[in-house]
Amino acid sequence: MKFIETRGNDGSHPKSVSFSEAILAPISSFGGIYSPESLPELGETFLNAHLTSDYKTLARAVLTAFEIDIEADIIDKALSLYDAFDDPKNPVPVVKVKDDLYVSELWHGPTRAFKDMALQPFGTVLSSIAQSRNENYLILAATSGDTGPAALETFKNQANVRVACMYPDGGTSDVQRLQMVTEDANNLKVIGVKGDFDDTQNALKRLLASDTFKNTLKEKNILLSAANSVNFGRIIFQTIYHIHSYLELVRQNAITMGEKVYLNVPSGNFGNALGGYYAMKMGLPVEKILIASNNNNILTRLINTGAYDLRDSAVIPTTSPAMDILKSSNIERIFFDLFGEARTKELMFQLDNEKHYQLSDGELKQIQSIFSADFCDDDEGKQYIKDAFASGYLMDPHTATCFKAYDTCRDKPLKTIVYSTAEWTKFSPVIANALTGEVDAQDIDALKSIAKEAGIEIPAIISGLFEKEITQKTIIEKDQIEAEILSFL
Ligand SMILES: *Cc1c(COP(=O)(O)O)cnc(C)c1O
């Protein structure tokens, strides 16, 4: 399968690339991204054939259908990382919570958030490509808390890859920070930046776009890449669990094969939702995809009004920080798929230059035939956490935003798959506050009080973090980032 450019061709980039090339250099002409030229057909025949397949078998079949240029033994090695999830036989459990609402838990991997679903296999794939091409890569990552730990975990000790991971000092939870600063491997560098996530992300974007930085790396025989969520190497792994979750509902006799469901996704950069969109286009019986946001409700406004407006807007810190985003990058691939490259380029240029765009009525109708959206503020989220807990389900604040969309966005009584993107351990102070009213608890205290309240243990992988030695101690001003990375190399 070939990957083509969302904003058309500028004469200096290849018009189409293979999967491995799209992974190594995701950015195409005019600042666009590579998107699949076509999608495989994975309708009812495929679904029936995989009704009894385990997760890895299904994953292998989906990847095969995409005809990616990765050797079968590398794919097998990458997928074997799901064996280290809590239940190797079923890395993504789907549990009924109430009525039509089923939760697909995407956080049973090593860093306890859904980023592992894609990044775990992605690390092996990328390192293998780099080795077979005899190239060395520097992966730059900027994180608000979940991508960083997952990227470090997957690239730890991988050949031909080094990672420099920046996080906003004071802008992550204790658990997230400890997951990063206790990582100890020669090919990893963790950098705390004085500033907020936007400062960190902007620094990353400047470096990725800087020719002098790239040339300095070239002299050291190092190429630059990014593991951010526009990388199709992540998206492809995020189509699989949507199909798996649907099949789980069939296996649990919650639906019959072919029956439509809602997918209900907590969204930031729209990678998870894009995976659902592709699954739907490939033939998964989906009524609509419900997009949940927090108070940074730019996606809700886009889907409800067709307007994307960044004028006078600033990121609002919320209790679901992985969704505190203004520019949702993967929307671009939806536009490309629905409206074509010329219109996508026009819209994206308008956003860059004028900070806003407006979809036409016809375009908005198309979007609304696929997506519905609502946002959930922190107080509402807290109430959903509390109510779910009272009925026996413990969930994190990102997952909670979906419960609002479940209440407000469905117009048919269909089974709904809510995607849970983080374990309770990653955002414990917010959850402890919802459950017991305690405020400003440190993570360790919040973890203990939730565990007590719920009658469960803190997972060892989390409690162990508080005992581990801190090996990554760098905290710097944002203008020192480039020098710090070069000295690491
Ligand atoms: C990254 C993340 C999200 C947002 O996912 P996108 O694919 O960027 O939309 C939601 N919840 C959690 C916990 C995350 O880590």
The ligand as an SDF file (V2000), in Angstrom:
LIG
                    3D

 15 15  0  0  0  0  0  0  0  0999 V2000
   -3.2610   10.6690   24.2860 C   0  0  0  0  0  0  0  0  0  0  0  0
   -4.4370   10.4890   25.1770 C   0  0  0  0  0  0  0  0  0  0  0  0
   -5.7430   10.8530   24.7590 C   0  0  0  0  0  0  0  0  0  0  0  0
   -6.0260   11.5010   23.4260 C   0  0  0  0  0  0  0  0  0  0  0  0
   -5.8370   10.6350   22.3470 O   0  0  0  0  0  0  0  0  0  0  0  0
   -5.7250   11.2120   20.8670 P   0  0  0  0  0  0  0  0  0  0  0  0
   -5.4270   10.0180   20.0390 O   0  0  0  0  0  0  0  0  0  0  0  0
   -4.6120   12.2090   20.8740 O   0  0  0  0  0  0  0  0  0  0  0  0
   -7.0310   11.8430   20.5250 O   0  0  0  0  0  0  0  0  0  0  0  0
   -6.7950   10.6170   25.6390 C   0  0  0  0  0  0  0  0  0  0  0  0
   -6.5760   10.0980   26.8730 N   0  0  0  0  0  0  0  0  0  0  0  0
   -5.3490    9.7640   27.3020 C   0  0  0  0  0  0  0  0  0  0  0  0
   -5.1910    9.2320   28.6880 C   0  0  0  0  0  0  0  0  0  0  0  0
   -4.2380    9.9340   26.4770 C   0  0  0  0  0  0  0  0  0  0  0  0
   -3.0150    9.6070   26.9240 O   0  0  0  0  0  0  0  0  0  0  0  0
  1  2  1  0
  2  3  1  0
  2 14  2  0
  3  4  1  0
  3 10  2  0
  4  5  1  0
  5  6  1  0
  6  7  2  0
  6  8  1  0
  6  9  1  0
 10 11  1  0
 11 12  2  0
 12 13  1  0
 12 14  1  0
 14 15  1  0
M  END
$$$$
